């Protein structure tokens, strides 16, 4: 039985990367939007969820495959845009919950959005891109162009 051959192109990413000392905008945002540790009261970020989906990108059978974890999202709220040698995925999530009982009333809402762009390691056929969203996983399959398939070079390791 033949094994499926796949080549990893990009590693899984999670969380935010370290910022440079001159990135004052991020420092300002972190100060005012992250939970305040001294007093213990949350800042306004409690109303907004920070969504940064984990993504795997690899090459498999003449296609570039991108898989993103997007739990709790509806497929109608996800947008995929290929452009030249890049692909961008974005989406918004809104959750509202209201409970009215005899003794109490509860109303909660949260909102979150994301946008991530990835450089593609080869030219793809944009008109033949296929997407599938199931169980919180978005899978995008992008067939490489014939020209990109021919440019593949094997290097002997010594």
C-alpha positions in Angstrom: 0.0 0.0 0.0 1.5 3.4 -1.0 2.0 6.0 1.6 0.7 9.6 1.1 3.6 11.9 0.5 3.3 15.3 2.1 5.8 18.1 2.5 5.4 20.7 5.3 5.6 24.2 4.0 4.7 26.2 7.1 4.7 25.3 10.8 1.7 25.8 13.1 1.6 29.2 14.7 -0.1 30.2 17.9 -0.4 33.3 19.9 1.3 36.6 19.3 5.0 37.0 18.6 7.3 39.2 20.6 7.2 42.8 19.7 10.1 45.1 19.1 10.8 47.9 21.6 9.9 50.5 19.1 6.4 48.9 18.5 4.7 51.5 20.6 1.3 50.9 19.1 1.3 47.3 20.3 2.5 48.3 23.8 -0.3 50.9 24.0 -2.9 48.3 22.9 -1.6 45.7 25.3 -1.7 48.1 28.2 -5.2 49.3 27.6 -6.8 46.1 26.3 -5.3 43.3 28.3 -6.6 42.4 31.8 -5.3 44.7 34.5 -3.3 42.4 36.9 -3.0 44.8 39.9 -6.6 45.6 40.6 -8.0 42.4 39.0 -10.6 44.2 36.9 -10.8 43.3 33.2 -10.3 46.0 30.7 -12.6 46.3 27.7 -11.0 43.2 26.0 -13.4 41.1 28.0 -16.1 42.2 25.6 -14.0 41.2 22.6 -12.5 37.8 21.9 -9.0 37.7 20.4 -9.1 35.1 17.6 -5.9 33.9 16.1 -6.6 30.6 14.4 -3.9 27.9 14.3 -2.9 27.1 10.7 -1.0 24.3 9.0 0.2 24.6 5.5 1.8 21.8 3.5 2.2 20.4 0.0 0.4 17.1 -0.9 0.0 15.5 -4.3 0.6 18.6 -6.5 -1.5 20.8 -4.2 -0.8 23.3 -1.5 -3.1 22.6 1.5 -4.0 25.1 4.2 -5.9 24.0 7.3 -7.1 26.5 9.8 -8.8 25.8 13.2 -11.9 28.0 13.4 -14.1 26.5 16.2 -17.5 28.0 16.7 -17.6 29.9 13.4 -20.2 29.6 10.7 -19.1 29.0 7.2 -21.1 32.1 6.1 -18.8 34.2 8.3 -15.5 33.0 6.8 -13.9 34.8 3.8 -11.1 33.3 1.6 -9.3 35.6 -0.9 -6.5 34.4 -3.1 -4.3 37.1 -4.7 -1.2 36.4 -6.8 1.2 34.5 -4.5 -0.8 35.0 -1.3 -4.0 33.9 0.3 -6.0 35.7 3.0 -8.5 34.1 5.4 -10.7 36.3 7.5 -13.9 36.1 9.6 -16.1 37.5 12.3 -17.8 35.7 15.2 -20.6 37.2 17.2 -22.2 35.4 20.2 -25.3 36.6 22.1 -26.9 34.8 25.0 -30.0 36.0 26.8 -31.7 34.1 29.7 -34.9 35.3 31.3 -36.0 33.4 34.4 -38.3 34.2 37.2 -35.5 35.1 39.6 -32.9 36.5 37.3 -32.0 38.0 34.0 -28.7 37.3 32.2 -27.5 38.9 28.9 -24.0 38.2 27.5 -22.5 39.0 24.1 -19.0 38.8 22.6 -17.5 39.6 19.3 -14.3 38.7 17.7 -12.7 38.9 14.3 -9.5 37.8 12.6 -7.5 38.2 9.4 -4.4 36.3 8.4 -2.5 36.3 5.1 0.0 33.7 3.9 2.6 33.7 1.2 2.3 30.7 -1.1 5.5 28.8 -2.0 4.4 28.3 -5.6 1.9 29.7 -8.1 -1.6 28.1 -7.8 -4.6 27.9 -10.1 -6.9 30.4 -8.4 -9.9 29.3 -10.4 -9.6 25.7 -9.1 -9.2 26.4 -5.4 -11.5 24.2 -3.3 -12.6 24.8 0.3 -14.3 22.6 2.8 -15.4 23.6 6.3 -16.4 20.9 8.8 -16.2 20.5 12.5 -14.4 23.8 13.0 -11.7 23.0 10.5 -11.3 25.0 7.3 -9.4 23.1 4.6 -8.3 25.0 1.4 -6.8 22.9 -1.4 -4.9 24.9 -4.1 -3.6 23.0 -7.1 -0.2 24.2 -8.3 0.2 25.4 -11.9 1.9 23.1 -14.3 4.8 25.6 -14.5 5.2 25.5 -10.7 5.2 21.7 -10.7 8.0 21.6 -13.3 10.2 24.0 -11.3 10.4 21.5 -8.4 14.1 20.8 -7.8 15.5 17.9 -5.8 18.9 18.6 -4.1 21.1 15.8 -3.0 22.1 16.0 0.7 25.7 15.1 1.4 
